[in-house]
């Protein structure tokens, strides 16, 4: 375990304390869980992106290529790629 000091905005700290209290955890443990969940989510998005990019690269049908390109755009830029 590595000790790490982190400054949080007051609203975020309040939410962390509230979440920790409702789950009967320490604020420190709650932060660890939130960071672990965030890292896992980031990895899932990365894997989704590379999987989609591979499908896009291999696609030969123009409609499929366009659909996959739109989906990649949404992943990269958020929202609707056609906006």
C-alpha positions in Angstrom: 0.0 0.0 0.0 1.3 3.5 -0.9 0.2 6.5 1.0 -1.0 9.3 -1.4 -2.3 12.7 -0.5 -5.1 14.1 -2.6 -6.9 17.4 -2.5 -10.6 17.2 -3.4 -13.1 20.0 -4.1 -15.4 20.4 -1.1 -18.5 19.1 -3.0 -16.6 16.0 -4.0 -15.3 15.3 -0.5 -18.8 15.7 0.9 -20.2 13.2 -1.7 -17.4 10.8 -0.9 -18.1 11.1 2.9 -21.8 10.6 2.3 -21.3 7.5 0.1 -18.9 6.1 2.6 -21.3 6.6 5.4 -24.2 5.0 3.5 -22.0 1.9 2.8 -20.4 1.9 6.2 -16.9 2.4 4.9 -14.2 4.8 5.8 -13.8 7.8 3.4 -10.4 6.4 2.5 -11.8 3.0 1.5 -14.6 4.7 -0.5 -12.0 6.7 -2.4 -10.0 3.5 -3.1 -13.1 1.8 -4.5 -14.0 4.8 -6.6 -10.6 5.0 -8.1 -10.5 1.2 -8.7 -13.9 1.5 -10.4 -12.8 4.4 -12.5 -9.6 2.6 -13.6 -11.7 -0.4 -14.6 -14.2 1.7 -16.5 -11.3 3.5 -18.4 -9.8 0.1 -19.3 -13.2 -1.1 -20.6 -13.6 2.0 -22.8 -10.1 1.5 -24.1 -10.8 -2.1 -25.0 -14.1 -1.2 -26.6 -12.4 1.5 -28.7 -9.7 -0.9 -30.0 -12.2 -3.6 -30.7 -14.4 -1.2 -32.6 -11.3 0.3 -34.4 -10.3 -3.2 -35.5 -13.9 -3.9 -36.9 -13.8 -0.6 -38.7 -10.4 -1.4 -40.2 -11.7 -4.8 -41.4 -15.1 -3.6 -42.7 -15.7 -3.8 -46.4 -19.3 -2.8 -46.6 -19.7 1.0 -47.0 -22.8 1.1 -44.7 -21.0 -0.9 -42.0 -17.9 1.3 -42.3 -20.0 4.4 -41.9 -21.9 3.0 -38.9 -18.7 1.9 -37.2 -17.1 5.3 -38.0 -20.0 7.0 -36.4 -19.7 4.7 -33.3 -16.0 5.5 -33.1 -16.8 9.2 -33.3 -19.2 8.9 -30.4 -16.6 7.0 -28.3 -13.9 9.6 -29.0 -15.9 12.8 -29.0 -19.1 11.8 -27.0 -22.6 12.5 -28.0 -23.7 12.2 -31.6 -20.9 12.0 -34.2 -23.2 13.5 -36.9 -23.9 16.7 -34.8 
